[in-house]
């Protein structure tokens, strides 16, 4: 009798840098509707902040009628909302741009999904009373450090136009997957902005300031901007809404498979409307077939899972592609919109397999 013990194998984050910590989700092995904190990708610009939970207060100031301080206890007693949201780093898939661009060389794993619970930012702003002159809402994080383009210390600070800040599903989250937000993902409070790239979802919220003029911090006006030309800043526009996108999770790129039936599986997501259709090509885009949609989220905040059964009868090499379409009829393009900082890659996903 063979009592050989077979240890279980589990996926891990893939390290892109340690200082600051940037780790990629093992996207091919995420098979749950929500990503655990252990496997949720990590994106940082600076070292982790030093925070004292016991003396934590959230100030709301600026162009408001009544500046307020909220304790964590007060925030958790306000009416709450729970949203399942895809968070995608705007640099996700940056390594696939041609010509190559500088920056963190993310592959396909700078995207994860979680269940976030918190108080709508709008409720907090209404309690403070927004003045009529208000234009934007600035959210500052506790994380700070030096940038390579300046010798000054800067914090990670972003702003939202009033309309997005007041959207009922833009929340100040204090729970992730039913528990307090893990420290590395923004504990105790993190902004969650559905359908925008994740730079908008500021971690470790330090303060909220309502302004009557556009915010011009470096993470608003230098980074997280699409620059379509290599040298010039002409026609630059800010990074905001997530593009329609899809990723093949299984099989893996360059897998060697046997003849027979194989399940091609993956995810698709968008920042406008919801995913309407996913198509698969086995012949490098020569022909397309509809994949089976497993989950549809009509809010468009979470990803859609899909699969396609492929009967591989002939030996050889195959280029498999996935192409998503959303309810606003945005389709993944064959080529991505190249930009100097490598944001928003959303070209048709592609892998190669060999049948033996």
Secondary structure by P-SEA (a helix, b strand, c coil): cccbbbbbbbbbbbbcccccbbbbccccccccccccccccbbbbcccbbbbbccbbbbbbbccccccccccaaaaaacbbbbbbbbbbcccccccccccccccccccccccbbbbbbbccaaaaaaaacccccccbbbbbccbbbbcccccccccbbbbbccccccccccccccccccccccccccccbbbbbcccccccccccccbbbbbcccccccccccccccccccccccbbbbbcccccccccccccccccccccccccccccccccccccbbbbbcccccbbbbcccccccccccbbbbbbbbbbcccbbbbbbbbbbbccccccccccccccccccccccccbbbbbcc
